[in-house]
Amino acid sequence: MRDVHEKYMRADIDIIRPGGRLWMRLEGWCDWRFYGPGEAYDFFRFPGEIVVSKPMAAPIARFPSLDEFACCTPDLGETFYSRGSAAF
């Protein structure tokens, strides 16, 4: 890492092939940093463990085999949809 700032990070990156040979070198790569709510961060880190939705039965209520379908809606709390998270 060259620089770590509040809004971005800059790094030099070597991408190595299996066997140890250099495949690509990125010098001065810069990425913006995005801040989001903890629920979203946890979901992206552990998608098989963190649930960010709740069941919503009405859209599939008339389906013939309810046990074959699921309908959910996001349930991330007010912080996820707040104005402060708009950039996320």
Summary of the structure (lengths in Angstrom):
residues: 88
radius of gyration: 20.6
end to end distance: 23.6
largest distance: 58.3
contacts: 160
relative contact order: 0.17
helix: 24%
strand: 32%
